Every structure is written in structure tokens, then in C-alpha cells.
């Protein structure tokens, strides 16, 4: 059996199948929804690259996300993981109405930061029940993020 890093390195070989990368992340973290957004170098907004488990009526609303808006945008702006144990009852304003329409509850978004210290994207995962990701899980997904950002 290959080591986790080897598995991820194999997945980001060109051409990268971002849908497959996301499917593997969701499987490894026992999640049912997820997104990968890439930072557009021209506009500076996050652009949807891959998604799974996102209802079709929400897709239009998450095609582009400005830094600082929603869970993914906040992760990009803060340059750190953003987690909501239950985004359905989030009162902080981080979870936007479109996110609440997904019925996702436990949500985590991490910025993908390259070797030049630039946010090149955001990886988001979610569960359909309230869930607080542990420090170990956040550390693991950050490790995965460091590998997969190299595919951008």
C-alpha cells in the first residue's frame, strides 16, 4: 500500500482530474460534499474547478467567490482553515444563504497556498450532520492541500 503523500502525488500528475482528486478527498474524510476553487490570477476571485454533492440550484451561486465572502472566501482571505460545526445555524454571517441551501452542516474550507505564499485556491468539504473537525483532521487536510495545490 502506498503512503498517503504518494497517493496524492500520483493524483496531481498532469493532466489533473480535479473531480477525481475531490472524490478522493471526500472519501478520505468521510464527507459527501466538496468543492475545489482556483484563484483566477486576472480577477483575484475564486473560480469553481470541481464539485461533488452540490445541488444544481446552488452551482450558479458558487461559480465565482470573492475573497472574504462565504466559507471558501473567508478561508482564502484569512489564509487559514475555516470551520463551521453546523452551518445551518451559523449566526456569524460566514455561511451565506446559498451554502445553507445545500443542507450541509459540518463544513471545513482550507486555503491552498503555493510555495510563493500565494493563495491559489480553496478546498472545501462538508458533512450532512453537525460535525467539528479535529485538529488532527485539519492538519491532515492541510497536508493534502499542500500536495494538491502543486497541480494548479
The 8 nearest C-alpha neighbors of each residue, nearest first, counted from 0:
[[1, 2, 3, 6, 5, 4, 7, 9],
 [2, 0, 5, 6, 3, 4, 7, 9],
 [1, 3, 5, 4, 6, 0, 7, 8],
 [4, 2, 6, 5, 1, 7, 143, 8],
 [5, 3, 7, 6, 2, 8, 146, 143],
 [6, 4, 8, 2, 3, 7, 1, 9],
 [7, 5, 3, 9, 4, 8, 1, 10],
 [6, 8, 10, 4, 9, 5, 3, 11],
 [7, 9, 5, 11, 10, 6, 4, 146],
 [8, 10, 6, 7, 11, 12, 5, 4],
 [11, 9, 7, 8, 12, 20, 6, 15],
 [12, 10, 150, 15, 8, 9, 147, 13],
 [11, 13, 10, 9, 15, 14, 8, 150],
 [14, 12, 15, 11, 150, 16, 10, 9],
 [13, 15, 12, 16, 11, 150, 17, 10],
 [14, 16, 13, 11, 17, 12, 150, 10],
 [15, 17, 19, 18, 20, 14, 10, 11],
 [18, 16, 20, 19, 15, 49, 21, 48],
 [17, 19, 21, 49, 20, 16, 22, 50],
 [20, 18, 22, 17, 21, 16, 23, 10],
 [19, 21, 17, 23, 18, 22, 10, 16],
 [20, 22, 24, 18, 23, 19, 17, 25],
 [23, 21, 19, 25, 20, 24, 18, 26],
 [24, 22, 26, 20, 21, 25, 27, 19],
 [23, 25, 21, 27, 26, 22, 28, 20],
 [26, 24, 30, 22, 28, 23, 27, 29],
 [25, 27, 29, 23, 24, 28, 22, 30],
 [28, 26, 24, 25, 29, 23, 30, 22],
 [27, 29, 25, 26, 30, 24, 136, 124],
 [30, 28, 26, 27, 25, 31, 126, 24],
 [29, 31, 25, 126, 125, 28, 32, 26],
 [32, 30, 126, 52, 125, 25, 33, 29],
 [33, 31, 52, 125, 51, 124, 30, 53],
 [32, 34, 124, 123, 51, 50, 125, 52],
 [35, 33, 50, 123, 49, 122, 36, 51],
 [34, 36, 122, 49, 48, 121, 47, 123],
 [35, 37, 47, 46, 48, 121, 120, 45],
 [38, 36, 120, 46, 45, 119, 39, 48],
 [37, 39, 45, 120, 119, 44, 43, 40],
 [38, 40, 43, 41, 42, 44, 45, 37],
 [39, 41, 43, 42, 38, 44, 119, 37],
 [40, 42, 39, 43, 44, 38, 45, 46],
 [43, 41, 44, 39, 40, 38, 45, 65],
 [44, 42, 39, 40, 41, 38, 45, 65],
 [45, 43, 65, 42, 38, 39, 64, 66],
 [44, 46, 38, 64, 37, 63, 36, 65],
 [47, 45, 63, 36, 37, 62, 38, 48],
 [48, 46, 36, 62, 49, 35, 63, 37],
 [47, 49, 36, 35, 37, 46, 17, 50],
 [50, 48, 35, 18, 34, 17, 47, 36],
 [51, 49, 34, 33, 35, 53, 18, 52],
 [50, 52, 33, 32, 53, 34, 49, 22],
 [51, 53, 32, 31, 54, 33, 50, 101],
 [52, 54, 51, 32, 55, 101, 50, 58],
 [53, 55, 56, 57, 101, 52, 58, 100],
 [56, 54, 58, 57, 53, 59, 52, 101],
 [55, 57, 54, 58, 59, 60, 53, 100],
 [58, 56, 55, 60, 54, 59, 97, 61],
 [59, 57, 55, 61, 60, 56, 62, 54],
 [58, 60, 62, 61, 57, 56, 55, 63],
 [59, 61, 58, 57, 62, 97, 63, 56],
 [62, 60, 58, 63, 59, 64, 57, 47],
 [63, 61, 47, 59, 46, 60, 58, 64],
 [64, 62, 46, 61, 45, 47, 44, 65],
 [63, 65, 45, 44, 72, 61, 66, 68],
 [66, 64, 44, 68, 72, 45, 67, 63],
 [65, 67, 72, 76, 68, 75, 44, 73],
 [66, 68, 73, 72, 76, 65, 69, 75],
 [69, 67, 72, 65, 66, 73, 64, 70],
 [70, 68, 93, 72, 94, 95, 71, 73],
 [69, 71, 73, 72, 93, 94, 74, 108],
 [72, 70, 74, 73, 108, 69, 121, 75],
 [71, 73, 66, 67, 68, 75, 69, 74],
 [72, 74, 67, 76, 70, 75, 71, 68],
 [75, 73, 71, 77, 81, 79, 72, 110],
 [76, 74, 72, 78, 110, 73, 77, 66],
 [75, 77, 73, 67, 66, 78, 74, 72],
 [76, 78, 74, 79, 75, 73, 67, 80],
 [79, 77, 75, 76, 74, 110, 80, 118],
 [80, 78, 77, 74, 109, 110, 81, 75],
 [79, 81, 109, 74, 108, 82, 110, 107],
 [82, 80, 108, 74, 107, 79, 109, 70],
 [81, 83, 107, 106, 80, 84, 108, 131],
 [82, 84, 106, 85, 86, 105, 107, 81],
 [85, 83, 105, 131, 130, 129, 86, 106],
 [86, 84, 104, 129, 105, 83, 87, 88],
 [85, 87, 89, 104, 88, 83, 94, 84],
 [88, 86, 85, 99, 89, 104, 102, 103],
 [87, 89, 86, 85, 90, 104, 99, 94],
 [90, 88, 86, 91, 87, 94, 85, 92],
 [89, 91, 92, 88, 93, 94, 86, 87],
 [92, 90, 93, 89, 94, 88, 86, 83],
 [91, 93, 94, 90, 95, 89, 69, 68],
 [92, 94, 69, 91, 70, 95, 68, 89],
 [95, 93, 69, 92, 70, 86, 98, 89],
 [94, 96, 98, 97, 69, 93, 99, 92],
 [97, 95, 99, 98, 100, 94, 101, 87],
 [98, 96, 100, 99, 95, 57, 60, 101],
 [99, 97, 95, 100, 96, 101, 94, 103],
 [98, 100, 96, 101, 97, 87, 102, 95],
 [101, 99, 97, 98, 102, 96, 57, 103],
 [100, 102, 103, 99, 98, 54, 53, 97],
 [103, 101, 100, 99, 104, 127, 87, 98],
 [104, 102, 127, 101, 126, 125, 105, 99],
 [103, 105, 85, 86, 129, 128, 127, 87],
 [106, 104, 130, 84, 129, 126, 85, 125],
 [107, 105, 125, 83, 82, 124, 104, 126],
 [106, 108, 82, 124, 123, 81, 125, 83],
 [109, 107, 123, 81, 122, 71, 80, 74],
 [110, 108, 80, 122, 121, 74, 79, 123],
 [109, 111, 121, 75, 74, 78, 120, 112],
 [112, 110, 120, 121, 118, 119, 148, 144],
 [113, 111, 118, 117, 116, 119, 110, 114],
 [112, 114, 116, 115, 117, 148, 119, 118],
 [113, 115, 116, 112, 117, 149, 145, 148],
 [114, 116, 113, 117, 112, 118, 119, 149],
 [117, 115, 113, 114, 112, 118, 119, 111],
 [118, 116, 112, 113, 115, 119, 114, 111],
 [119, 117, 112, 111, 120, 110, 75, 113],
 [120, 118, 38, 111, 112, 37, 117, 113],
 [121, 119, 37, 38, 111, 36, 118, 110],
 [120, 122, 110, 36, 111, 109, 35, 71],
 [121, 123, 35, 109, 108, 34, 110, 36],
 [122, 124, 108, 34, 33, 107, 35, 109],
 [125, 123, 33, 107, 32, 106, 108, 30],
 [126, 124, 106, 32, 105, 30, 33, 103],
 [125, 127, 105, 30, 128, 103, 31, 104],
 [126, 128, 103, 104, 105, 102, 125, 129],
 [129, 127, 104, 126, 105, 130, 103, 85],
 [130, 128, 105, 85, 104, 84, 127, 131],
 [131, 129, 105, 84, 128, 132, 85, 126],
 [130, 132, 84, 133, 105, 129, 83, 82],
 [131, 133, 136, 130, 137, 134, 107, 82],
 [134, 132, 136, 135, 137, 131, 138, 130],
 [133, 135, 137, 136, 138, 132, 139, 131],
 [136, 134, 138, 133, 137, 139, 132, 140],
 [137, 135, 139, 133, 138, 134, 132, 140],
 [138, 136, 134, 140, 139, 135, 141, 133],
 [137, 139, 135, 141, 136, 140, 134, 142],
 [140, 138, 136, 142, 137, 141, 135, 143],
 [139, 141, 143, 137, 142, 138, 144, 136],
 [140, 142, 144, 138, 139, 143, 137, 145],
 [143, 141, 139, 145, 140, 144, 138, 146],
 [142, 144, 140, 146, 141, 145, 147, 139],
 [145, 143, 141, 147, 146, 142, 111, 148],
 [146, 144, 142, 143, 148, 147, 141, 111],
 [147, 145, 143, 144, 148, 149, 7, 8],
 [146, 148, 144, 149, 150, 145, 11, 143],
 [149, 147, 150, 151, 146, 145, 111, 144],
 [150, 148, 147, 151, 146, 113, 145, 11],
 [149, 151, 11, 148, 147, 15, 12, 13],
 [150, 149, 148, 119, 37, 147, 120, 15]]
